[in-house]
Amino acid sequence: MNMNPVVWFEIYVADMPRARAFYEAMLAVRLEPLADPTVDDGTNLEMWAFPGQPEGAGACGTLARMEGCAPGGNGTLVYFGCDDCAVEAARAAANGGRLVRDKFAIGPHGFIALVEDTEGNVVGLHSMK
């Protein structure tokens, strides 16, 4: 395998406007709506994409709302790259999230912080400084 192992991610949410506001504020980005790829089968999938470059390093992904896919802790952890993860962790706490673990060193791999979003999902923040 000569590529990064994660190629896509979806963070399931119950309240899309609340979740969008949280992630846009925490990461200082604008999410863009994606067309429902399941429109023909009536699934009613709502997706908002994080900014990204499909040909760039790392994985692209979305917030997703779909019947039968509840948010919350279930063992999957997505890490967002940051310049200084303490900044985004503070934004998370200021915008309705909860700080699970403040910024800490992970040796030569930089630093991480863990936050809980407004939907009960835990996400990681990673930086090299």
JOMOLIN-V773596 format. One record per pair of residues at least 24 apart in sequence whose C-alpha atoms are under 8 Angstrom apart, sorted by the first residue. I is the first residue (numbers start at 0). GAP is how many residues later the second one is. D is the distance in whole Angstrom. If there is no record, write none. Layout:
BEGIN
I:GAP:D + I:GAP:D
END
This chain:
BEGIN
3:53:8 + 3:54:7 + 5:52:7 + 5:53:6 + 6:51:7 + 6:52:5 + 6:53:7 + 7:51:5 + 7:52:5 + 7:53:5 + 8:50:7 + 8:51:7 + 8:52:4 + 8:53:6 + 8:69:8 + 9:51:6 + 9:52:5 + 9:53:6 + 9:54:6 + 10:51:6 + 10:52:5 + 10:53:6 + 10:60:7 + 10:110:8 + 11:51:6 + 11:52:5 + 11:53:6 + 11:54:8 + 11:57:7 + 11:58:6 + 11:59:5 + 11:60:8 + 12:50:7 + 12:51:6 + 12:52:5 + 12:57:7 + 12:58:5 + 12:106:6 + 13:51:6 + 13:56:7 + 13:57:7 + 13:105:7 + 14:50:8 + 14:104:7 + 15:47:8 + 15:48:8 + 15:49:7 + 17:100:7 + 18:44:8 + 18:98:7 + 18:99:6 + 18:100:7 + 19:28:8 + 19:43:8 + 21:70:7 + 21:73:6 + 21:74:7 + 21:75:7 + 21:95:7 + 21:96:7 + 22:69:8 + 24:66:7 + 24:67:8 + 24:70:7 + 25:62:5 + 25:63:7 + 25:64:8 + 25:65:5 + 25:66:5 + 25:69:7 + 26:61:6 + 26:64:8 + 42:24:7 + 70:48:6 + 70:49:6 + 70:50:6 + 71:47:7 + 71:48:5 + 71:49:4 + 71:50:7 + 72:47:7 + 72:48:5 + 72:49:6 + 76:45:7 + 76:46:6 + 76:47:7 + 77:45:5 + 77:46:6 + 78:44:6 + 78:45:4 + 78:46:5 + 78:47:6 + 79:43:8 + 79:44:6 + 79:45:5 + 79:46:6 + 80:44:6 + 80:45:5 + 80:46:6 + 81:43:7 + 81:44:6 + 81:45:5 + 82:44:5 + 82:45:7 + 82:46:7 + 83:42:8 + 83:43:5 + 83:44:7 + 83:45:6 + 84:26:7 + 84:27:6 + 84:28:6 + 84:40:5 + 84:41:6 + 84:42:5 + 85:27:7 + 87:37:7 + 88:24:7 + 88:25:7 + 88:26:7 + 88:36:7 + 91:24:8 + 91:25:7
END
